[in-house]
Amino acid sequence: MIIIHLLTYFVVVFIVLFNCTICQSWDSGLHRKYDGYGEDWIFMPDGDDQPQVAVLKYTESDERGIFDESQVSYILYTRSSPQNGTHLYTNDTNGLQNSNFNPSRQTKLITHGWKSSAMSAGLLNIKEEYLKHNDYNVIMVDWQPLAASTFYLGPMRNTERVGRTTAEFINFLVAETGLKTKNIHFLGHSLGAHVAGNTGSSISSGLLGRITGLDPALPGFHLLTSDKTRLDPTDAIFVDIIHSCGGILGYLQPLGSADFYPNAGTAIQPGCCCIPEVIGNMLFIYLVCVYVYMFIYAFFPVEACSHGRASIYFTESIGSQTGFVASKCDTWDQFLQGSCNDSEATLMGEYVDRTAKGTYFLRTRSNPPYAIQTEIVDNAI
């Protein structure tokens, strides 16, 4: 028994030290461990947050690929049909009239990123939270066939085409129902954030009311695209960004009217690396399993987990009684030093103040609920 306790102690110490090493040097580790990582290829999470190889090398098919508009689907959910969606089609007036779409409601469009679909768990959670708290038109924009290629530059370039196609669909909704574009809020995760941006810049019926970019994808965009083919502050009346894996899988630089940086906006987000915070009375075998898991997945999970945190934080914000209170600040260091304690504050997520401008920083918890309770004084944050 004493031997088991001693072994447990040494394994715990080893894991903690291993954990700290990864958390301090995980970024450079991938470049050392894999030839061409970050230049020829990169690990990217799919819709289930599982590691997949994304090839970054240019191929002719990236430029000459056939684009089929029918591969972009629009699925409507409302409170009267929260689980059974209705497919809508551009220029299908009868189908639209027979659906539950109501132009007097706020309309939420939600879309996905690489090797994912509108049916991924993270996006469905956002849809369900919305319909739990209000009666919206929630439209899932699914371009899965055009996002599925291992050759990442193809789906990356498709974000522009999917955006233009979705803009035509919105123009159709406006023309047929009188929907006001200012009542449309488009949310996109990763590559989907750029789909939303390209939609906003392509609409001819008016400016979208709001676009929310959930850790907008970085790979490829920072080198091979212009400001006009990625999300930017001019794509809607208000553009808010949540950065959670900035500089690796997501943009770190500001892209919106208001940019939010939970925990500096970079990997490693709290809870993403690498062992449970409280070990308690774990059995030795469990500790060994944890170690083996970390040894096999030493680096990628912190990226995938952090990349997905933006969506998780936003989902929680929809029904949060606490809210993610963020302080306007120029840098994370200034925020940590307390230099911005008296600066302007606003909520990150669904209930952001749409007059907010600039960069905002905040901390989160490592486990749900992620929002940290903030003392409210004089009915103000």
C-alpha positions as CSV (number, residue, x, y, z in Angstrom):
1,M,0.0,0.0,0.0
2,I,2.9,2.3,0.9
3,I,4.5,1.6,-2.5
4,I,1.3,2.5,-4.3
5,H,1.0,5.8,-2.5
6,L,4.7,6.5,-3.3
7,L,4.2,5.7,-6.9
8,T,1.0,7.8,-7.0
9,Y,3.0,10.7,-5.5
10,F,5.8,10.5,-8.1
11,V,3.3,10.1,-10.9
12,V,1.4,13.2,-9.8
13,V,4.6,15.2,-9.5
14,F,5.7,14.0,-12.9
15,I,2.4,14.9,-14.5
16,V,2.3,18.3,-12.9
17,L,5.9,19.0,-14.2
18,F,5.0,17.6,-17.6
19,N,1.9,19.7,-17.6
20,C,3.8,22.9,-16.8
21,T,6.4,22.1,-19.5
22,I,3.7,21.6,-22.1
23,C,1.8,24.7,-21.0
24,Q,4.9,26.8,-21.3
25,S,6.4,25.5,-24.6
26,W,3.6,23.6,-26.4
27,D,3.6,26.0,-29.4
28,S,7.2,25.5,-30.3
29,G,7.0,21.8,-29.6
30,L,4.8,21.1,-32.5
31,H,7.2,22.8,-34.9
32,R,10.1,20.7,-33.4
33,K,8.2,17.5,-33.4
34,Y,6.8,17.6,-36.9
35,D,8.5,18.5,-40.2
36,G,6.7,21.3,-42.1
37,Y,4.2,21.9,-39.3
38,G,2.7,25.4,-39.7
39,E,4.0,25.8,-43.2
40,D,3.0,22.7,-45.2
41,W,0.3,21.4,-42.9
42,I,-1.3,21.9,-39.5
43,F,-3.5,20.1,-37.1
44,M,-7.0,21.5,-37.1
45,P,-10.1,20.3,-35.1
46,D,-13.0,19.0,-37.0
47,G,-16.7,19.4,-36.0
48,D,-16.2,17.0,-33.1
49,D,-13.0,18.7,-32.0
50,Q,-10.9,15.7,-33.1
51,P,-7.4,16.3,-34.6
52,Q,-7.3,16.2,-38.4
53,V,-4.4,17.0,-40.7
54,A,-5.1,20.1,-42.8
55,V,-2.8,20.4,-45.8
56,L,-1.7,24.0,-46.4
57,K,0.2,23.5,-49.7
58,Y,-1.4,25.1,-52.7
59,T,-2.9,22.9,-55.4
60,E,-4.5,23.7,-58.7
61,S,-7.8,22.3,-57.5
62,D,-7.9,25.0,-54.8
63,E,-8.2,27.6,-57.6
64,R,-10.2,25.7,-60.2
65,G,-12.5,23.7,-58.0
66,I,-16.2,23.5,-59.1
67,F,-18.5,25.4,-56.8
68,D,-22.1,24.1,-56.5
69,E,-24.5,26.4,-54.8
70,S,-26.8,23.5,-54.0
71,Q,-24.2,22.3,-51.5
72,V,-25.1,25.2,-49.2
73,S,-28.2,24.4,-47.1
74,Y,-30.3,26.6,-44.9
75,I,-32.3,24.9,-42.1
76,L,-34.8,26.9,-40.1
77,Y,-35.6,26.2,-36.5
78,T,-38.2,28.0,-34.3
79,R,-39.7,27.4,-30.9
80,S,-42.6,25.6,-32.6
81,S,-40.1,23.2,-34.3
82,P,-36.9,23.3,-32.2
83,Q,-35.7,19.8,-33.2
84,N,-37.2,19.3,-36.7
85,G,-35.8,21.9,-39.0
86,T,-37.3,23.1,-42.3
87,H,-35.1,23.4,-45.3
88,L,-35.3,26.7,-47.1
89,Y,-34.1,27.4,-50.6
90,T,-33.3,30.6,-52.4
91,N,-36.1,31.6,-54.7
92,D,-38.5,28.9,-53.3
93,T,-41.3,31.3,-52.4
94,N,-43.9,28.6,-51.7
95,G,-41.5,26.7,-49.3
96,L,-40.8,29.9,-47.4
97,Q,-44.5,30.8,-47.1
98,N,-45.3,27.3,-45.8
99,S,-42.5,27.5,-43.2
100,N,-42.5,28.9,-39.7
101,F,-40.3,31.9,-40.7
102,N,-41.6,35.1,-39.2
103,P,-39.9,38.4,-40.3
104,S,-41.1,40.1,-37.1
105,R,-38.7,37.9,-35.0
106,Q,-35.0,38.4,-34.7
107,T,-33.2,36.1,-37.1
108,K,-30.0,34.2,-36.1
109,L,-27.8,32.6,-38.7
110,I,-25.2,30.1,-37.5
111,T,-22.5,28.4,-39.5
112,H,-19.5,26.1,-39.0
113,G,-15.9,25.8,-40.0
114,W,-13.5,23.2,-41.6
115,K,-14.5,19.5,-41.7
116,S,-17.6,20.4,-39.8
117,S,-21.3,20.9,-40.4
118,A,-24.3,22.8,-39.0
119,M,-25.2,19.7,-37.1
120,S,-22.0,19.8,-35.0
121,A,-22.7,19.7,-31.2
122,G,-21.3,23.1,-30.5
123,L,-23.5,24.9,-33.0
124,L,-26.6,22.9,-32.1
125,N,-26.0,24.0,-28.5
126,I,-26.1,27.6,-29.5
127,K,-29.3,27.0,-31.4
128,E,-30.9,25.2,-28.5
129,E,-29.9,28.0,-26.1
130,Y,-31.4,30.6,-28.3
131,L,-34.8,28.8,-28.6
132,K,-34.8,28.1,-24.9
133,H,-34.7,31.8,-24.1
134,N,-36.6,33.5,-26.9
135,D,-38.5,32.8,-30.1
136,Y,-36.1,33.5,-32.9
137,N,-35.8,32.4,-36.5
138,V,-32.6,30.3,-36.2
139,I,-31.2,29.3,-39.5
140,M,-28.3,26.9,-39.6
141,V,-26.1,27.5,-42.7
142,D,-24.6,24.2,-43.7
143,W,-21.8,24.1,-46.3
144,Q,-20.3,20.8,-45.1
145,P,-19.5,19.3,-48.6
146,L,-17.5,22.5,-49.4
147,A,-15.7,22.4,-46.0
148,A,-14.6,18.8,-46.0
149,S,-11.4,18.7,-48.1
150,T,-8.2,17.8,-46.4
151,F,-6.6,20.4,-48.6
152,Y,-7.4,23.3,-46.3
153,L,-7.0,26.1,-48.9
154,G,-10.0,24.8,-50.9
155,P,-12.5,25.2,-48.0
156,M,-10.7,28.5,-47.0
157,R,-11.3,29.9,-50.5
158,N,-14.9,28.6,-50.5
159,T,-15.7,30.9,-47.6
160,E,-15.9,33.7,-50.1
161,R,-18.2,31.8,-52.4
162,V,-20.4,30.5,-49.6
163,G,-20.7,34.0,-48.3
164,R,-21.9,35.4,-51.7
165,T,-24.4,32.5,-52.0
166,T,-25.7,33.1,-48.5
167,A,-26.0,36.8,-49.3
168,E,-28.3,35.9,-52.2
169,F,-30.4,33.8,-49.8
170,I,-30.8,36.7,-47.4
171,N,-31.7,39.1,-50.3
172,F,-34.4,36.6,-51.1
173,L,-35.7,36.6,-47.5
174,V,-35.8,40.4,-47.5
175,A,-37.6,40.6,-50.8
176,E,-40.2,38.0,-50.0
177,T,-40.9,38.8,-46.3
178,G,-39.9,42.3,-45.6
179,L,-37.3,41.1,-43.2
180,K,-35.0,44.0,-42.1
181,T,-31.3,43.2,-42.4
182,K,-30.7,45.1,-39.1
183,N,-32.6,42.3,-37.4
184,I,-30.2,39.7,-38.6
185,H,-27.3,38.4,-36.5
186,F,-24.9,36.0,-38.2
187,L,-22.6,33.9,-36.0
188,G,-19.7,31.9,-37.4
189,H,-17.0,29.7,-35.8
190,S,-13.5,29.5,-37.3
191,L,-13.8,29.4,-41.1
192,G,-17.5,30.2,-40.6
193,A,-16.6,33.6,-39.2
194,H,-15.2,34.5,-42.6
195,V,-18.3,33.1,-44.3
196,A,-20.3,35.5,-42.2
197,G,-18.0,38.3,-43.1
198,N,-18.2,37.6,-46.8
199,T,-22.0,37.3,-46.5
200,G,-22.1,40.8,-44.9
201,S,-20.0,42.4,-47.6
202,S,-22.0,40.8,-50.4
203,I,-25.5,41.7,-49.4
204,S,-27.3,44.2,-51.6
205,S,-30.5,44.5,-49.5
206,G,-28.9,46.3,-46.5
207,L,-26.2,46.0,-43.9
208,L,-26.5,43.1,-41.4
209,G,-27.2,44.2,-37.9
210,R,-24.5,42.1,-36.3
211,I,-21.8,39.5,-37.0
212,T,-20.2,37.5,-34.3
213,G,-16.9,35.9,-35.1
214,L,-16.1,32.9,-32.8
215,D,-12.3,32.6,-33.0
216,P,-12.1,33.4,-36.7
217,A,-9.7,31.1,-38.5
218,L,-6.1,32.3,-39.0
219,P,-4.3,29.7,-41.1
220,G,-4.1,30.8,-44.7
221,F,-6.0,34.0,-44.3
222,H,-3.1,36.0,-42.9
223,L,-1.0,35.2,-46.1
224,L,-3.3,34.4,-48.9
225,T,-6.3,36.7,-48.6
226,S,-7.1,40.4,-48.5
227,D,-9.2,42.3,-46.0
228,K,-12.1,42.0,-48.4
229,T,-12.2,38.2,-48.3
230,R,-12.1,37.8,-44.5
231,L,-14.2,39.2,-41.7
232,D,-13.7,42.9,-41.0
233,P,-15.5,45.7,-39.1
234,T,-17.3,46.9,-42.2
235,D,-19.2,43.7,-42.8
236,A,-22.1,44.6,-40.4
237,I,-23.4,47.5,-38.3
238,F,-21.7,45.8,-35.4
239,V,-19.0,43.1,-35.5
240,D,-17.9,41.4,-32.2
241,I,-15.1,38.9,-32.0
242,I,-14.3,36.4,-29.3
243,H,-10.6,35.3,-29.6
244,S,-9.7,32.0,-27.8
245,C,-6.8,30.5,-29.8
246,G,-5.3,33.6,-31.2
247,G,-2.0,33.4,-33.1
248,I,-2.4,29.6,-33.8
249,L,-5.8,28.5,-35.1
250,G,-7.5,31.8,-34.7
251,Y,-6.7,35.5,-35.3
252,L,-5.1,37.4,-32.5
253,Q,-5.3,40.8,-34.1
254,P,-8.5,42.8,-33.8
255,L,-11.0,42.1,-36.6
256,G,-14.2,43.7,-35.3
257,S,-15.9,46.7,-33.9
258,A,-15.2,45.2,-30.4
259,D,-12.7,42.3,-29.8
260,F,-12.9,40.2,-26.7
261,Y,-9.8,38.4,-25.3
262,P,-10.8,36.0,-22.6
263,N,-7.6,34.9,-20.8
264,A,-5.5,36.9,-23.3
265,G,-7.4,35.3,-26.2
266,T,-4.8,32.7,-26.7
267,A,-4.1,29.0,-26.0
268,I,-4.1,27.8,-23.4
269,Q,-7.6,28.6,-22.2
270,P,-8.3,27.5,-18.6
271,G,-9.3,23.9,-18.3
272,C,-7.7,23.0,-21.7
273,C,-4.3,21.9,-20.3
274,C,-3.7,19.3,-19.2
275,I,-4.9,17.6,-16.1
276,P,-7.9,18.1,-13.8
277,E,-7.4,20.9,-11.4
278,V,-8.4,18.8,-8.4
279,I,-6.8,15.4,-8.2
280,G,-8.3,14.4,-4.8
281,N,-8.1,10.6,-4.0
282,M,-7.5,9.3,-7.5
283,L,-6.4,5.7,-7.9
284,F,-2.9,5.1,-9.2
285,I,-4.3,3.4,-12.4
286,Y,-6.3,6.6,-13.2
287,L,-3.2,8.7,-12.9
288,V,-1.4,6.4,-15.2
289,C,-4.2,6.6,-17.7
290,V,-4.1,10.4,-17.5
291,Y,-0.3,10.3,-18.2
292,V,-0.7,8.0,-21.2
293,Y,-3.5,10.2,-22.6
294,M,-1.3,13.3,-22.3
295,F,1.7,11.5,-23.8
296,I,-0.3,10.6,-26.9
297,Y,-2.1,13.9,-27.2
298,A,0.6,16.1,-25.7
299,F,0.0,19.2,-27.9
300,F,-3.0,19.2,-30.1
301,P,-5.8,19.1,-27.5
302,V,-4.8,22.5,-26.0
303,E,-5.3,24.0,-29.5
304,A,-8.5,22.3,-30.3
305,C,-10.0,22.9,-26.9
306,S,-9.0,26.6,-26.9
307,H,-10.3,27.1,-30.5
308,G,-13.7,25.7,-29.4
309,R,-13.9,27.8,-26.2
310,A,-15.1,30.9,-28.1
311,S,-18.3,29.0,-29.0
312,I,-18.7,27.6,-25.5
313,Y,-18.3,31.0,-23.9
314,F,-20.9,32.5,-26.3
315,T,-23.3,29.6,-25.7
316,E,-23.2,30.1,-21.9
317,S,-23.7,33.9,-22.3
318,I,-27.1,33.4,-23.8
319,G,-28.7,32.2,-20.6
320,S,-26.0,33.3,-18.1
321,Q,-27.3,35.0,-14.9
322,T,-23.7,36.3,-14.3
323,G,-22.5,37.4,-17.7
324,F,-18.9,37.6,-19.0
325,V,-17.8,41.0,-17.8
326,A,-14.9,42.4,-19.8
327,S,-12.8,45.5,-19.3
328,K,-11.6,47.8,-22.1
329,C,-7.9,47.6,-22.1
330,D,-5.0,47.9,-24.6
331,T,-3.1,44.8,-23.5
332,W,-3.4,41.7,-21.4
333,D,-0.4,42.8,-19.3
334,Q,-2.2,46.1,-18.4
335,F,-5.3,44.1,-17.5
336,L,-3.3,41.8,-15.2
337,Q,-1.6,44.8,-13.6
338,G,-5.0,46.3,-12.7
339,S,-4.4,49.4,-14.9
340,C,-7.9,48.9,-16.5
341,N,-9.9,48.3,-13.4
342,D,-11.7,51.6,-13.8
343,S,-12.1,51.5,-17.5
344,E,-15.3,51.0,-19.5
345,A,-16.8,47.5,-19.1
346,T,-19.3,45.5,-21.1
347,L,-20.6,42.0,-21.4
348,M,-18.9,39.5,-23.8
349,G,-21.3,37.4,-25.8
350,E,-25.0,37.7,-26.7
351,Y,-25.8,40.8,-24.6
352,V,-22.8,42.9,-25.6
353,D,-23.3,46.6,-25.7
354,R,-23.4,47.4,-29.4
355,T,-21.8,50.7,-28.9
356,A,-18.7,49.0,-27.6
357,K,-15.5,49.8,-29.5
358,G,-11.9,48.5,-29.1
359,T,-10.3,45.6,-27.2
360,Y,-11.7,44.0,-24.0
361,F,-10.1,41.5,-21.7
362,L,-11.5,39.2,-19.0
363,R,-10.8,36.0,-17.1
364,T,-13.0,32.9,-17.1
365,R,-13.2,29.8,-14.9
366,S,-11.7,26.6,-16.1
367,N,-15.0,24.6,-15.8
368,P,-18.7,25.5,-16.4
369,P,-20.1,27.9,-15.6
370,Y,-17.2,29.7,-17.1
371,A,-18.3,33.2,-16.3
372,I,-16.9,34.7,-13.1
373,Q,-19.3,36.4,-10.7
374,T,-18.6,40.1,-10.7
375,E,-19.8,42.4,-8.0
376,I,-22.4,44.9,-9.2
377,V,-22.4,48.4,-7.7
378,D,-25.1,51.0,-8.2
379,N,-26.8,48.8,-10.8
380,A,-23.8,49.0,-13.1
381,I,-21.1,46.6,-13.9
